[in-house]
Amino acid sequence: MQIQCVIFDIDNTLYSYDAAHAAAFQKLTQFAAERLGISGADFQALHRQTNEALKQRMGPVAAVHNRLIRYQNLVEQRGGDLGLALEMNELYWSTLLDAMQPNDGAVGTLQALRERGVRVGIGTDMTARLQLVKLRRLGLLPWVDFIVSSEEAGAEKPSPALYQLCVEKAGVDAQRCLFVGDSLVKDVLGPAGCGLQSLWFNPDGQRSAVQVEQIRSLREVPGHLDDGEMNQEK
């Protein structure tokens, strides 16, 4: 079945979220020591506790990714000036955005797909504004036809609602859509369960008990767009 639309995850697929997050969290830890009087280890523990409490309270919705709410709650627990939460949020995101670099082949691959007449979509957890900002900063936005965030879909991956909205926006049958991402559950098995074809971006060669189509580099994506239907399991 000829692929007519390729839908990409963003974080840890089009760029290394782990690397950018590490740089941003280091800055945040320094801020907490200087402005809140919290040591590195204590800040990490408090940050983790606050995050888990919000997840339990809010459930699997896009707002759970809102770092301002995390920092607001953290500062409230410390009894500090709530204006610090705004500073922490700005510091984290400005540092992360500055640290981002597109993964090898990301720009060329999206451009090549569009030049072949293949629609390019984004299917991502998180809020729309920040994901669009990331795409623009990565130089990828000109090659993207549409984006579906969990904020818009009203559900996080691997909820079928997000993949179904991706297919709707793609304007083609689900089996003519290829979903590409780093999460085996969210970007491969989830889309496959909704009738999409899927491709595991697995640059580190992780092992999986489930046999799926996978790539080590984004440069390999165009090579998977052929006339033969990709098998999810062999």
C-alpha positions as CSV (number, residue, x, y, z in Angstrom):
1,M,0.0,0.0,0.0
2,Q,1.6,3.3,-1.1
3,I,2.3,5.6,1.7
4,Q,0.8,9.1,1.1
5,C,1.5,10.7,4.5
6,V,4.3,10.3,7.0
7,I,3.5,11.4,10.6
8,F,6.4,12.1,13.0
9,D,6.7,12.3,16.7
10,I,8.8,15.3,17.9
11,D,10.6,14.7,21.2
12,N,13.5,12.2,20.9
13,T,12.6,11.7,17.3
14,L,13.2,14.9,15.4
15,Y,15.6,16.1,18.0
16,S,17.1,14.7,21.3
17,Y,14.8,15.8,24.0
18,D,17.0,14.0,26.6
19,A,20.0,16.1,25.8
20,A,18.2,19.4,25.6
21,H,16.3,18.6,28.8
22,A,19.5,17.8,30.7
23,A,20.9,21.2,29.8
24,A,17.7,22.9,30.9
25,F,17.3,21.0,34.1
26,Q,20.9,21.8,35.1
27,K,20.1,25.5,34.8
28,L,16.9,25.0,36.8
29,T,18.9,23.2,39.5
30,Q,21.3,26.0,39.8
31,F,18.4,28.5,40.0
32,A,16.8,26.5,42.8
33,A,20.0,26.5,44.8
34,E,20.5,30.3,44.3
35,R,16.9,31.5,44.6
36,L,15.1,28.9,46.7
37,G,17.9,27.6,48.8
38,I,17.3,24.0,47.7
39,S,20.3,21.7,47.1
40,G,20.6,19.7,43.9
41,A,19.5,16.4,45.3
42,D,16.7,17.9,47.4
43,F,15.4,19.9,44.3
44,Q,15.4,16.8,42.1
45,A,13.4,14.9,44.8
46,L,10.9,17.8,45.3
47,H,10.6,18.2,41.5
48,R,9.8,14.5,41.1
49,Q,7.3,14.5,43.9
50,T,5.5,17.5,42.5
51,N,5.4,16.0,39.1
52,E,4.0,12.7,40.3
53,A,1.4,14.5,42.4
54,L,0.2,16.5,39.4
55,K,0.0,13.3,37.2
56,Q,-2.2,11.7,39.8
57,R,-4.4,14.8,40.1
58,M,-4.7,15.6,36.4
59,G,-4.5,12.2,34.7
60,P,-3.3,11.7,31.1
61,V,-4.0,15.1,29.7
62,A,-1.8,17.6,27.8
63,A,-1.9,20.1,30.7
64,V,0.2,17.6,32.8
65,H,3.2,18.7,30.6
66,N,2.7,22.4,31.7
67,R,5.9,23.1,33.6
68,L,4.6,26.4,34.9
69,I,2.0,24.5,36.9
70,R,4.8,22.2,38.3
71,Y,6.9,25.1,39.3
72,Q,3.9,27.0,40.8
73,N,3.2,24.0,43.0
74,L,6.8,23.5,43.9
75,V,7.2,27.2,45.0
76,E,3.9,27.0,46.9
77,Q,5.3,24.0,48.9
78,R,8.4,26.1,49.7
79,G,6.3,29.1,50.7
80,G,8.2,31.3,48.2
81,D,7.3,34.2,45.9
82,L,5.1,32.8,43.1
83,G,6.9,35.1,40.6
84,L,9.8,32.6,40.9
85,A,7.6,30.0,39.1
86,L,7.4,32.3,36.1
87,E,11.2,32.7,36.1
88,M,11.7,29.0,36.4
89,N,9.4,28.3,33.5
90,E,11.1,30.9,31.2
91,L,14.5,29.6,32.2
92,Y,13.7,26.0,31.5
93,W,12.1,26.5,28.1
94,S,14.6,29.1,26.8
95,T,17.5,26.9,27.7
96,L,15.9,23.8,26.2
97,L,15.0,25.6,23.0
98,D,18.6,27.0,22.7
99,A,20.1,23.5,23.3
100,M,17.9,21.7,20.7
101,Q,19.5,20.5,17.5
102,P,17.6,18.6,14.8
103,N,18.6,14.9,14.6
104,D,20.7,13.8,11.7
105,G,18.7,13.8,8.5
106,A,15.6,15.4,10.0
107,V,15.5,18.5,7.8
108,G,16.5,16.7,4.6
109,T,14.1,13.8,5.2
110,L,11.0,16.1,5.7
111,Q,12.0,18.2,2.7
112,A,12.5,15.1,0.6
113,L,9.1,13.7,1.5
114,R,7.3,16.9,0.6
115,E,9.2,17.1,-2.7
116,R,7.9,13.6,-3.5
117,G,4.4,14.8,-2.9
118,V,4.1,13.0,0.4
119,R,2.2,14.9,3.1
120,V,4.1,15.4,6.4
121,G,2.3,15.5,9.7
122,I,3.2,15.6,13.4
123,G,1.6,13.5,16.1
124,T,2.8,14.5,19.5
125,D,2.0,14.7,23.2
126,M,2.3,18.2,24.8
127,T,0.7,21.5,24.1
128,A,0.4,23.0,20.6
129,R,2.2,26.2,21.2
130,L,5.4,24.7,22.5
131,Q,5.6,22.0,19.9
132,L,5.1,24.5,17.1
133,V,7.8,26.7,18.6
134,K,10.1,23.6,18.7
135,L,9.5,22.8,15.0
136,R,10.2,26.4,14.0
137,R,13.4,26.6,16.0
138,L,14.5,23.3,14.5
139,G,13.9,24.6,11.0
140,L,11.3,21.9,10.3
141,L,8.1,23.9,10.3
142,P,8.2,24.8,6.5
143,W,8.0,21.1,5.6
144,V,5.1,20.3,7.9
145,D,1.5,20.1,6.6
146,F,-0.3,19.6,9.9
147,I,0.2,18.9,13.6
148,V,-1.9,17.0,16.1
149,S,-1.0,17.6,19.7
150,S,-2.5,15.8,22.7
151,E,-3.9,19.2,23.7
152,E,-6.0,19.3,20.5
153,A,-6.9,15.6,20.5
154,G,-8.0,15.7,24.1
155,A,-5.9,12.6,24.9
156,E,-2.3,11.4,25.2
157,K,-0.7,8.7,23.2
158,P,-1.5,5.8,22.9
159,S,-5.1,6.9,22.9
160,P,-6.8,6.1,19.5
161,A,-8.2,9.6,19.5
162,L,-4.8,11.2,18.7
163,Y,-4.1,8.8,15.8
164,Q,-7.6,9.1,14.4
165,L,-7.3,12.8,14.3
166,C,-3.9,12.4,12.5
167,V,-5.6,10.3,9.9
168,E,-8.4,12.8,9.5
169,K,-6.0,15.6,8.9
170,A,-3.9,13.5,6.5
171,G,-7.0,13.1,4.3
172,V,-6.1,9.6,3.3
173,D,-6.9,6.1,4.5
174,A,-5.2,5.1,7.8
175,Q,-3.2,2.3,6.0
176,R,-1.7,4.9,3.7
177,C,-0.2,6.8,6.8
178,L,3.1,5.9,8.3
179,F,3.8,6.9,11.9
180,V,7.5,7.4,12.9
181,G,8.7,7.8,16.5
182,D,11.0,6.6,19.2
183,S,8.4,5.1,21.6
184,L,7.6,1.5,20.8
185,V,4.2,1.8,22.6
186,K,3.2,5.3,21.7
187,D,4.6,5.6,18.1
188,V,4.6,2.1,16.8
189,L,2.1,-0.3,18.5
190,G,-0.5,2.5,19.2
191,P,-0.7,3.7,15.6
192,A,-0.6,0.1,14.3
193,G,-3.6,-0.8,16.5
194,C,-5.5,2.0,14.7
195,G,-4.7,0.8,11.2
196,L,-1.7,3.0,10.5
197,Q,1.6,1.7,9.4
198,S,4.4,2.4,11.7
199,L,8.2,2.6,12.0
200,W,10.3,2.6,15.1
201,F,13.0,5.2,15.3
202,N,15.6,3.2,17.3
203,P,19.0,4.9,16.9
204,D,20.5,3.0,19.9
205,G,19.5,-0.4,18.7
206,Q,17.3,-1.2,21.7
207,R,16.0,-4.8,21.8
208,S,12.3,-5.5,21.8
209,A,10.3,-8.7,22.3
210,V,7.9,-7.5,19.5
211,Q,9.3,-7.6,16.0
212,V,8.6,-4.3,14.2
213,E,9.9,-2.3,11.3
214,Q,12.7,-0.1,12.6
215,I,15.3,2.4,11.5
216,R,18.5,3.8,13.1
217,S,18.5,7.1,11.2
218,L,15.7,9.4,9.9
219,R,17.5,9.3,6.6
220,E,16.1,5.8,6.2
221,V,12.4,6.9,6.2
222,P,12.1,7.6,2.4
223,G,13.4,4.1,1.7
224,H,10.3,2.6,3.4
225,L,7.9,4.4,1.1
226,D,7.4,1.7,-1.5
227,D,4.5,-0.2,-3.0
228,G,4.6,-3.1,-0.6
229,E,2.7,-3.0,2.6
230,M,5.0,-2.8,5.6
231,N,4.5,-5.6,8.1
232,Q,4.1,-4.7,11.8
233,E,5.1,-8.1,13.0
234,K,7.1,-10.8,11.1
